[in-house]
Amino acid sequence: MTAPQRSGARAAQPKTSGTSSTKNSKTGKVSRNAAQRTRKAQADNTEPPLFGRVNILDVTPSQEDDCFPARVELGETITVSAQVFVEGRAKVGATAVLRNPQGRVVQRRKMTCLNAGLDRWSGQLQAGRHSDVNPWERGFSSIRRQLGLWTVTIEGWRDSFALWLHDATIKVEVNDDIANALDEGARILTAWATDDDAGLGARAKKTLLKAADTLADITLDISERFAAANTAEIQRLHQSNPLRSDISPSRPKAILVQRPKSSFASWYQFFPRSEGAYLDPQTHHIVQGTFATATSGLNRAKEEGFDIVYLPPIFPIGQTNRKGRNNALIAGPYDPGSPFGIGSALGGHDTVDPLLGTMDDFRDFCDTAHKLGLEIALDFALQCSPDHPWVKEHPNWFRHKADGSIAFAENPPKKYQDIYPIDFDEDMPGIEREVIRILELWIGAGVTAFRIDNPHTKPVRFWQDVIKAINKRHPEILFLAEAFTRPGMMLALSYVGFTQSHCYFPWRNTKEELAEYLTLTNGDTAYYQHNSFWPTTPDILTDYLRDNGIAGHAVRAVLASMGSASWGIYNGFELIENRQRPGFEEQIDNEKYEIKLRDWANAERIGVSGLLRTLNDIRRDHPSCQGYHNLSVLGTDDPSIIAFARHTNADFTESHDADTIIVVVNLDGHNAHASGVHWNPADFGYAPGEGLRMHDELSGREFVWNGDDYVSLAPWADVAHILTVKTSQ
């Protein structure tokens, strides 16, 4: 819906939602006039907004009546759309206007009508420019100033030139009322040339005024007069600097612009205690790694092209009910326990496990990561071992059974005897204050992101309060939700501040499942929920990866890295660790319960680590991989071949060249498949029928494609093509 505005006039200011009254200081009673004003203000706020001269409805992206802003990373493109229409035969246009947090117009782009019958107009904007500057680097202050609430306004307007050209063309052809038609055209061109809103330069103004003079020159032939107003140059001006009459703006729509890596991120997870661990030849027991030895994991993450390193909890681990290998109920004398059984007599969530080192050691670890250009993300699991200090200090923070004992965590039939969940019914404000204090502590040590374990088992309002408090002081802090749960809960967590979210990608394996999921996760919902694609986690090992070996791991890496702006890898993926615990979709000999000794020398031989490096290089080099809103699923003939494209217009790349990537994947890890791939080059700005030179970023080979193309992929040779459009043949 629009607010009324005349061309060139200031937009009407929205009415405030608050009311006020005047109270008599002696009697304490509200005056009659003040009460009447209050009732009137309340009544006014129930009135619907007024339509403008041009009508605007259904502006997208939009969710929950715009209670929560859409959000993008700095430099990410924003596709906005709306219904824009006017009465009768008049023609309309639409312009998308982007303003920064200071209210300054930074971009104004004409929109395109997608379907004249439905009056749907669409356009793209870009909030700033993509940046790779990290929060600890000197240039981040300029990035921080650009973060916050931007606004998008759709301006509908009457297109008097387009209507005139349409009608005049017909009248000239049938010789009907030509004199009036051409005089009207001269008037419109003159008004256009002198219209400040059009933003014309001197040359453009001269072009229009000359055309107006020609239209009005009765000494010339009619066809010559009319042709002067229907030139290619004037058509270009109509596209770039149109005459906009009766401009009617929509209500401003808020867009939350967040810092680099809020959308586009590559995560790498490892357990510090396994990095540098070794078998003592004398005792035959494993000696665990420390923060000092864990720099090997940082170097590996850097070498493979990742930019965020994610650690499981690094706090002291409890002794009571400590779990043994493979979640055994009784731990052996040398079992390290699960890092998710947080807290002991040594401390809780604000303490470093002494077996890993000291707080100073952790700060040094973060400093080393930062020098490598890596961010550190820390797992924050809001739960406790029975030995956690909170159990004695704040017993009301836990749920008690009828017999007075504290209830351990369970998800029948699963039981977690080593974990006490938090109960928020008694003292949620106190828990919030403590959690904020702890997060601030780790931020001070160098952490710039938190992966939150099971946030859906805590109140949404709790996270809203905590994240708001943290982001008020630290807008650079990212939050990744590990919320495998109902769609509504996942979306609500995104609304209240979770920057990214784990999702159900591991279980989308068929062509049909993937096509639907890629479209869903890269659609308008992605302006609110940024799904991160992880093939595995310490909790997830799917049947697909169990059954498809090296080829299956390569397939899932390609799909994850190319199918989402955010993706992640749990270490060991490079070594094809794909043995399931019987009856469970998780690894046997799980690293959550033991220290892993890995032979990383095998990684290069297997080849997956090299593929990860290549995939991250492709993502970094191609703007089309760096957002959520440019993916199209393409047609294929074979049920095991899926294809999709990512495309960014030249207007939104640093090179000012369009960037198009086509990904074709054989989902069968055992058999070769061949298929046609069907797409329309014109949808991506290429001439129909033109032979396009396609470069395979994985193999280096080149092909010529035209829109109906053929691929053959064998898992022992190529599981996928990642094709970039280079030039015409």
C-alpha positions in Angstrom: 0.0 0.0 0.0 1.3 3.5 -0.8 1.4 6.8 0.8 0.2 9.6 -1.5 2.8 11.9 -3.1 2.9 14.2 -6.1 5.8 14.2 -8.4 8.7 15.9 -6.8 6.9 16.3 -3.4 8.2 15.2 -0.1 6.8 11.8 1.0 4.1 12.0 3.7 5.5 11.2 7.2 4.1 8.0 8.8 1.9 8.5 11.9 3.4 7.6 15.2 1.9 4.7 17.1 2.2 6.2 20.5 -0.3 8.5 22.3 0.0 11.1 25.0 -2.2 12.8 27.5 -2.1 15.8 29.8 -2.6 15.1 33.5 -3.7 17.8 36.1 -0.9 18.1 38.6 -3.4 18.8 41.4 -6.2 16.4 40.8 -4.3 13.7 39.0 -7.1 13.4 36.4 -6.6 13.4 32.7 -8.2 16.4 31.1 -11.2 16.0 28.8 -9.4 17.4 25.8 -6.3 15.3 26.3 -8.5 12.2 26.6 -10.3 13.1 23.4 -6.9 13.5 21.6 -5.8 10.2 22.9 -8.9 8.4 21.6 -8.6 10.2 18.3 -4.9 9.1 18.0 -5.9 5.5 18.8 -8.6 5.7 16.2 -6.3 7.2 13.6 -3.9 4.3 14.0 -6.5 1.8 13.2 -7.1 3.5 9.8 -5.5 1.7 6.8 -2.9 3.7 4.9 -4.0 5.8 2.0 -3.3 4.7 -1.6 -1.1 6.9 -3.8 -2.0 7.9 -7.3 -0.3 4.7 -8.4 -1.1 1.6 -6.4 1.4 -0.6 -4.8 0.6 -3.9 -3.1 2.4 -7.0 -1.8 6.0 -5.8 -1.5 8.5 -8.6 -1.0 10.5 -10.0 0.7 8.1 -10.0 3.6 7.3 -12.2 6.6 5.2 -11.8 9.7 3.8 -8.4 8.6 7.3 -7.1 8.5 7.8 -7.4 12.2 11.2 -8.8 11.5 13.4 -7.3 8.8 14.8 -9.2 5.9 18.5 -9.5 6.2 21.5 -9.8 3.8 25.2 -9.6 4.0 27.0 -6.4 3.0 27.3 -6.5 -0.8 24.7 -9.3 -1.2 22.0 -8.6 -3.8 18.4 -8.0 -2.8 15.6 -8.9 -5.1 12.4 -6.9 -4.4 9.0 -7.2 -6.1 5.6 -5.7 -5.8 2.3 -5.3 -7.6 2.2 -1.9 -9.3 -0.8 -0.7 -11.2 -3.1 2.1 -12.0 -6.6 2.5 -13.3 -7.6 2.4 -17.0 -5.2 2.2 -19.9 -2.4 4.2 -18.3 1.0 2.6 -18.2 3.1 2.5 -15.1 6.7 2.0 -14.1 8.4 1.1 -10.8 11.6 2.1 -9.2 13.4 0.4 -6.2 15.1 2.9 -3.9 17.7 1.8 -1.3 18.7 4.0 1.6 21.5 3.4 4.0 21.1 3.6 7.9 21.7 7.3 7.7 18.8 7.7 5.3 20.8 8.6 2.3 19.8 7.2 -1.1 22.6 4.9 -2.3 20.9 3.2 -5.1 17.9 3.8 -7.4 17.1 1.1 -10.0 14.2 0.8 -12.5 12.2 -2.4 -12.0 11.0 -4.9 -14.7 7.5 -6.1 -15.2 7.5 -9.8 -14.9 3.8 -10.4 -15.9 1.7 -7.5 -17.2 -1.5 -9.4 -16.5 -0.6 -9.7 -12.8 1.2 -6.3 -12.5 4.2 -7.9 -10.8 7.4 -5.9 -11.0 10.8 -7.0 -9.8 14.2 -5.4 -9.4 17.6 -6.0 -7.8 19.6 -3.8 -5.4 22.9 -4.2 -3.7 23.5 -3.0 -0.1 27.1 -1.8 -0.3 30.0 -3.9 -1.7 31.2 -7.3 -0.8 34.2 -7.3 1.7 36.5 -9.9 3.2 37.7 -7.7 6.0 37.7 -9.5 9.3 36.4 -8.0 12.6 39.9 -7.7 14.1 41.4 -5.9 11.1 42.0 -2.2 10.9 39.5 -1.7 8.0 36.6 -3.2 9.9 35.5 0.2 11.4 34.4 1.3 7.9 32.5 -1.9 7.5 30.8 -1.6 10.9 29.5 1.9 10.0 27.6 0.3 7.1 25.8 -2.3 9.2 22.3 -1.9 10.5 18.9 -1.2 9.2 18.7 0.0 5.6 15.4 0.7 3.9 13.9 -0.2 0.5 11.0 1.9 -1.0 9.1 1.0 -4.1 8.1 4.0 -6.1 5.3 3.5 -8.6 4.8 6.1 -11.3 2.8 6.8 -14.4 4.7 6.3 -17.6 3.3 9.0 -19.9 5.9 8.5 -22.6 5.3 4.8 -22.9 1.5 5.4 -23.2 2.0 8.1 -25.7 4.4 6.0 -27.8 2.0 3.1 -27.8 -1.0 5.2 -28.9 0.9 7.4 -31.3 2.3 4.4 -33.1 -1.2 3.2 -33.8 -2.5 6.6 -34.8 0.3 7.2 -37.3 -0.3 3.8 -38.8 -4.1 4.4 -39.3 -3.8 8.2 -40.0 -6.0 9.1 -37.0 -5.7 12.4 -35.1 -2.0 12.6 -35.9 -1.6 16.3 -35.4 -2.8 16.1 -31.8 -0.8 13.0 -31.1 2.5 14.5 -32.3 1.9 17.8 -30.4 1.2 15.8 -27.3 4.5 13.9 -27.8 6.4 17.2 -28.2 4.9 18.4 -24.9 5.9 15.1 -23.1 9.5 15.2 -24.4 9.9 18.8 -23.4 8.6 18.1 -19.9 10.9 15.1 -19.7 13.9 17.2 -20.7 13.2 19.7 -18.0 12.2 17.3 -15.2 14.7 17.3 -12.3 13.7 13.8 -11.2 14.8 12.3 -14.5 18.4 13.2 -13.7 19.4 13.9 -17.3 22.7 15.3 -18.4 23.1 18.1 -20.9 23.5 15.8 -23.9 20.4 13.8 -23.0 18.4 17.0 -22.5 19.5 18.2 -25.9 18.5 15.0 -27.5 15.0 15.1 -26.1 14.5 18.8 -26.9 15.7 18.3 -30.5 13.2 15.4 -30.8 10.4 17.6 -29.4 11.2 20.3 -31.9 11.1 17.8 -34.7 7.8 16.4 -33.6 6.3 19.9 -33.5 7.7 20.9 -36.9 4.7 20.8 -39.3 7.0 21.4 -42.3 8.3 17.9 -42.0 6.8 14.6 -43.2 4.8 12.9 -40.5 6.9 9.7 -40.6 10.1 11.8 -40.1 8.5 13.7 -37.2 7.4 10.6 -35.5 10.7 8.7 -36.1 12.5 11.5 -34.2 10.8 10.4 -30.9 11.2 6.7 -31.4 15.0 6.3 -31.7 17.2 3.8 -30.0 18.9 6.6 -27.9 15.5 7.8 -26.6 14.6 4.2 -25.7 17.8 3.9 -23.8 17.0 7.1 -21.9 13.5 5.7 -21.2 15.1 2.7 -19.6 17.8 4.6 -17.6 16.3 8.0 -16.9 12.5 7.9 -17.5 9.9 10.7 -17.0 8.1 9.6 -13.9 4.7 11.2 -13.3 2.6 11.0 -10.1 5.4 9.2 -8.1 3.8 7.2 -5.3 6.2 5.6 -2.7 5.4 2.4 -0.8 6.0 2.3 2.9 9.7 1.8 3.6 10.7 -1.8 4.2 13.6 -2.5 6.6 16.5 -4.6 5.5 19.1 -5.6 8.1 22.6 -5.5 6.5 25.1 -7.6 8.4 28.8 -8.0 8.3 30.9 -10.2 6.0 30.4 -14.0 6.6 26.8 -13.5 7.9 25.7 -15.1 4.6 28.8 -16.2 2.8 31.0 -18.4 5.0 33.0 -21.6 4.9 33.2 -23.4 8.3 35.6 -26.1 9.4 35.2 -28.0 12.6 37.8 -29.9 14.6 38.3 -31.1 18.2 41.5 -29.4 19.7 42.1 -32.4 21.9 42.6 -34.6 18.9 45.0 -32.3 17.1 48.5 -33.3 17.9 47.4 -36.2 20.1 49.6 -39.3 20.0 50.0 -42.7 21.5 52.5 -42.8 24.3 54.9 -45.8 23.5 55.6 -46.5 27.1 52.0 -46.4 28.6 50.2 -47.2 25.4 47.6 -44.5 26.3 46.7 -41.6 24.2 48.2 -38.2 25.1 45.6 -35.6 24.1 46.4 -32.4 22.1 46.3 -28.9 23.5 45.7 -25.4 22.1 49.4 -25.3 21.2 49.3 -28.5 19.1 45.9 -27.6 17.7 47.4 -25.0 15.4 47.8 -27.9 13.0 44.0 -27.8 12.6 44.2 -24.1 11.9 46.8 -24.7 9.2 44.8 -27.4 7.6 41.6 -25.3 7.6 43.6 -22.5 6.0 45.1 -24.8 3.4 41.7 -26.1 2.4 40.4 -22.6 2.0 38.0 -22.3 5.0 37.5 -19.0 6.9 35.8 -19.9 10.2 37.1 -22.6 12.5 34.5 -24.0 14.8 35.5 -25.7 18.1 33.3 -27.9 20.3 33.0 -26.9 24.0 36.5 -26.3 25.5 35.3 -26.2 29.1 36.1 -28.6 32.0 34.3 -32.0 31.6 32.4 -33.5 34.5 33.2 -36.8 36.2 29.7 -37.8 37.4 28.0 -40.2 34.9 30.8 -39.5 32.4 30.2 -41.3 29.1 32.6 -43.8 27.7 33.4 -44.7 24.1 30.4 -44.7 21.7 28.1 -43.3 24.4 28.8 -46.1 26.9 27.1 -45.5 30.2 30.3 -46.3 32.1 33.5 -44.5 31.3 36.9 -46.3 31.5 39.7 -44.7 33.5 41.2 -43.1 30.4 38.0 -42.0 28.6 38.1 -38.2 28.2 34.3 -37.9 28.4 32.1 -35.8 26.1 32.9 -32.1 25.9 29.1 -31.5 26.1 29.1 -32.7 29.7 30.2 -29.3 30.8 31.5 -28.3 34.2 33.5 -29.8 37.1 35.1 -28.7 40.3 37.5 -26.8 38.1 34.8 -24.5 36.7 32.0 -24.1 34.2 31.3 -22.3 31.0 33.7 -19.5 31.8 36.7 -21.8 32.3 39.2 -23.4 29.9 39.7 -27.2 30.4 43.2 -27.3 31.9 44.0 -30.4 29.8 43.8 -28.0 26.8 45.7 -25.2 28.4 45.0 -21.9 30.0 43.0 -18.9 29.0 46.2 -17.2 27.8 46.9 -20.3 25.7 43.4 -19.9 24.1 44.0 -16.2 23.4 47.3 -17.2 21.7 45.4 -19.8 19.7 42.9 -17.1 18.6 45.7 -14.8 17.7 47.3 -17.4 15.6 44.0 -18.0 13.8 43.6 -14.3 13.1 47.0 -14.0 11.6 46.0 -16.8 9.2 42.8 -14.9 8.4 40.6 -17.4 10.3 37.8 -16.6 12.7 37.2 -18.7 15.8 33.7 -20.0 16.5 33.0 -21.6 19.8 30.3 -24.1 20.6 28.1 -22.9 23.4 26.0 -25.7 24.8 23.7 -24.3 27.6 23.6 -27.4 29.7 25.6 -28.8 32.6 27.4 -31.8 34.0 26.1 -32.8 37.5 29.5 -31.4 38.7 29.0 -27.9 37.2 29.2 -25.1 39.8 25.7 -23.9 38.8 24.2 -27.0 40.3 25.1 -25.8 43.8 25.0 -22.1 43.2 21.7 -22.0 41.3 19.7 -25.2 41.9 16.6 -23.3 40.8 18.0 -23.2 37.3 17.3 -27.0 36.9 14.2 -29.1 36.8 13.7 -31.4 39.8 11.9 -34.7 39.8 9.2 -35.6 42.4 11.9 -37.3 44.5 13.9 -34.0 44.6 16.7 -35.2 42.3 17.6 -33.1 39.3 16.4 -34.5 36.0 19.0 -35.4 33.4 18.5 -34.7 29.7 16.6 -37.2 27.6 14.9 -37.6 24.3 13.3 -41.0 24.7 14.7 -43.5 24.0 17.9 -41.5 24.1 19.2 -40.6 27.5 22.0 -38.2 28.5 22.8 -39.1 32.1 25.9 -36.9 32.0 23.9 -33.7 31.2 21.5 -31.6 33.2 19.3 -29.3 31.0 18.5 -25.8 32.1 15.0 -25.0 33.3 13.9 -21.4 32.5 10.7 -21.2 34.5 12.2 -19.9 37.7 14.9 -17.3 36.9 15.2 -16.6 33.1 16.5 -13.0 33.7 19.2 -14.4 36.0 20.2 -17.0 33.4 20.2 -14.3 30.7 22.6 -12.2 32.7 25.0 -15.0 33.3 25.0 -16.2 29.7 25.6 -12.6 28.4 28.5 -12.3 30.9 30.0 -15.6 29.6 29.7 -14.7 26.0 31.3 -11.4 26.6 34.2 -13.2 28.3 34.9 -15.4 25.2 34.4 -12.4 22.8 37.1 -10.7 24.8 39.4 -13.7 24.3 39.0 -13.5 20.5 35.8 -15.5 19.6 33.8 -13.9 16.8 31.1 -16.5 16.3 29.1 -19.0 18.5 27.6 -22.2 17.4 24.6 -22.8 19.8 23.8 -26.4 20.6 20.1 -27.3 20.5 18.8 -23.7 20.8 15.3 -25.0 20.0 15.1 -26.6 23.5 15.3 -23.2 25.1 12.8 -20.3 24.9 12.9 -18.2 21.8 12.5 -15.1 23.9 15.6 -16.1 25.9 17.7 -16.1 22.7 16.1 -12.9 21.5 17.2 -11.1 24.7 20.7 -12.6 24.8 21.5 -12.0 21.1 20.1 -8.4 21.2 22.3 -7.6 24.2 25.4 -9.1 22.5 24.8 -7.5 19.1 24.1 -4.1 20.6 27.7 -4.0 21.7 29.2 -6.4 19.2 27.2 -6.3 15.9 30.0 -8.4 14.3 29.2 -11.5 16.4 27.7 -14.4 14.4 25.4 -17.1 15.8 24.9 -20.5 14.2 21.9 -22.4 15.3 22.1 -26.2 15.6 18.4 -26.6 15.4 17.2 -29.7 13.7 13.6 -29.2 14.4 10.2 -28.0 13.1 10.3 -25.3 10.4 8.4 -22.8 12.5 11.0 -23.0 15.3 13.9 -22.7 12.9 12.4 -19.6 11.3 11.6 -18.0 14.7 15.2 -18.5 15.8 16.4 -16.8 12.6 14.0 -13.9 13.4 15.5 -13.3 16.8 19.1 -13.1 15.7 20.6 -16.4 14.7 22.7 -15.5 11.7 22.8 -19.0 10.2 21.3 -22.4 10.8 22.1 -26.0 10.4 19.4 -27.6 8.3 18.2 -30.9 6.7 20.6 -30.8 3.8 22.3 -34.1 4.8 19.0 -36.0 4.2 18.2 -34.5 0.8 19.8 -37.0 -1.5 17.6 -37.7 -4.5 17.3 -35.4 -7.6 13.7 -34.4 -6.6 14.6 -33.8 -3.0 17.6 -31.7 -3.9 15.8 -29.6 -6.5 13.0 -28.8 -4.1 15.4 -28.0 -1.2 17.8 -25.9 -3.3 14.9 -23.8 -4.5 13.5 -23.4 -1.0 16.7 -22.5 0.8 17.7 -20.0 -1.9 14.3 -18.4 -2.2 12.7 -15.5 -0.3 12.8 -17.4 3.0 16.6 -17.1 2.8 16.2 -13.4 3.5 15.4 -14.5 7.1 16.9 -18.0 7.5 20.4 -18.5 6.2 20.8 -22.3 6.0 24.3 -23.7 6.2 24.9 -27.0 4.3 27.0 -29.5 6.2 27.4 -33.0 4.7 28.4 -34.4 8.2 28.7 -33.4 11.8 29.9 -35.3 14.9 26.2 -36.2 15.3 25.3 -37.0 11.7 26.6 -39.6 9.2 24.0 -40.4 6.6 23.4 -43.7 4.8 24.4 -41.9 1.5 27.9 -41.2 2.7 28.2 -44.7 4.3 27.3 -46.3 1.0 29.0 -44.1 -1.7 32.6 -43.9 -0.5 35.0 -41.3 -2.0 32.7 -40.4 -4.8 29.8 -39.8 -2.4 31.9 -37.5 -0.3 32.9 -35.5 -3.4 29.3 -35.3 -4.5 28.1 -33.9 -1.1 31.0 -31.5 -1.0 30.1 -30.1 -4.4 26.4 -29.8 -3.6 27.0 -28.2 -0.2 29.6 -25.6 -1.4 27.8 -24.7 -4.5 24.2 -25.1 -3.3 24.5 -22.6 -0.3 26.3 -19.4 0.5 27.2 -21.0 3.8 28.6 -24.5 4.2 30.7 -26.5 6.6 32.9 -29.6 7.0 33.6 -31.7 10.1 37.2 -32.9 9.9 37.7 -36.5 9.0 35.5 -36.0 6.0 38.8 -35.8 4.0 39.7 -39.3 5.3 36.3 -40.8 4.4 35.4 -41.6 8.0 32.0 -43.2 7.1 31.5 -46.2 9.4 28.2 -45.9 11.2 27.4 -47.0 14.7 24.9 -49.9 14.2 21.4 -48.6 14.3 22.4 -44.9 14.3 23.1 -42.3 11.7 26.3 -41.3 13.4 29.9 -42.5 13.3 31.1 -45.4 15.3 34.1 -44.6 17.6 32.7 -41.1 17.8 35.0 -38.3 18.5 32.5 -36.8 21.0 33.5 -39.6 23.4 37.2 -40.3 22.5 40.3 -38.7 21.2 41.0 -39.5 17.5 44.4 -40.3 16.1 44.3 -39.6 12.4 46.9 -40.1 9.7 46.5 -36.9 7.8 49.2 -38.0 5.3 46.4 -40.1 3.6 44.3 -37.0 2.9 46.2 -35.9 -0.3 46.2 -39.5 -1.6 42.4 -39.7 -1.2 42.0 -36.4 -2.9 39.0 -34.9 -1.1 41.1 -32.3 0.7 42.2 -31.0 -2.6 38.6 -30.9 -3.8 37.6 -28.9 -0.7 40.4 -26.4 -1.5 39.3 -26.0 -5.1 35.6 -25.6 -4.1 36.5 -22.8 -1.7 38.6 -21.1 -4.3 35.7 -21.2 -6.8 33.4 -19.8 -4.2 35.8 -17.0 -3.3 36.5 -16.1 -7.0 32.8 -16.0 -8.2 30.3 -13.5 -6.9 27.4 -15.8 -8.0 28.4 -18.1 -5.1 28.3 -15.5 -2.5 24.6 -15.0 -1.9 21.3 -16.9 -1.4 19.1 -15.4 -4.1 20.4 -16.3 -7.5 19.9 -20.1 -7.9 17.9 -21.8 -10.7 17.4 -25.5 -11.0 17.9 -26.6 -14.6 16.2 -29.5 -16.5 17.9 -32.8 -16.9 16.8 -36.1 -18.4 18.5 -38.7 -16.1 17.1 -39.2 -12.6 20.7 -39.3 -11.2 21.8 -36.1 -12.8 20.9 -32.7 -11.2 21.9 -29.3 -12.6 21.5 -25.8 -11.3 22.8 -22.4 -12.2 23.9 -19.4 -10.2 24.0 -16.0 -11.9 24.9 -12.4 -10.9 24.3 -9.5 -13.2 27.3 -7.4 -14.3 25.8 -4.5 -12.4 26.7 -6.3 -9.1 30.2 -7.5 -9.7 33.5 -5.7 -9.1 34.6 -6.6 -12.6 31.4 -5.4 -14.2 31.1 -8.7 -16.0 28.2 -11.1 -15.5 29.1 -14.2 -13.5 27.3 -17.4 -14.3 28.1 -20.9 -12.9 26.3 -24.1 -14.0 26.8 -27.1 -11.6 26.0 -30.6 -12.9 26.3 -33.5 -10.5 26.0 -37.3 -10.8 24.3 -38.4 -7.6 25.2 -42.1 -8.1 28.5 -42.8 -6.5 28.9 -46.2 -8.3 27.7 -45.9 -11.9 28.2 -43.5 -14.8 25.2 -41.5 -16.1 24.6 -39.3 -19.1 21.9 -36.7 -19.6 20.8 -33.7 -21.5 20.9 -30.4 -19.6 18.2 -27.9 -20.7 18.3 -24.2 -20.0 17.7 -20.9 -21.7 20.8 -18.7 -22.1 18.6 -15.7 -22.6 17.4 -16.0 -18.9 21.0 -15.1 -18.0 21.5 -12.4 -20.5 23.1 -14.4 -23.3 21.9 -14.4 -26.9 19.7 -17.3 -27.8 21.4 -19.9 -30.0 24.8 -18.4 -29.3 27.6 -20.9 -28.7 29.0 -20.3 -25.2 32.4 -21.3 -24.1 32.1 -23.1 -20.8 35.2 -23.7 -18.6 35.1 -26.6 -16.1 36.6 -25.2 -12.9 37.2 -28.8 -11.6 39.0 -30.4 -14.6 40.1 -27.4 -16.6 38.5 -28.7 -19.8 36.3 -26.5 -22.0 33.0 -27.1 -23.8 30.7 -25.2 -26.1 27.1 -25.0 -24.9 24.0 -23.5 -26.3 21.1 -24.4 -23.9 20.4 -28.0 -24.9 23.6 -29.8 -23.9 24.9 -33.2 -23.1 26.9 -34.4 -20.1 28.4 -37.8 -19.2 29.7 -38.2 -15.6 31.4 -41.3 -14.1 32.2 -41.5 -10.4 35.7 -42.8 -11.1 36.5 -39.8 -13.3 34.2 -36.8 -12.8 31.4 -36.7 -10.3 30.5 -33.2 -11.4 31.1 -30.2 -13.7 31.3 -26.7 -12.3 31.1 -24.7 -15.5 31.7 -21.0 -15.8 30.5 -19.1 -18.8 33.5 -17.4 -20.4 32.7 -15.9 -23.8 31.0 -16.6 -27.0 32.6 -19.3 -29.2 
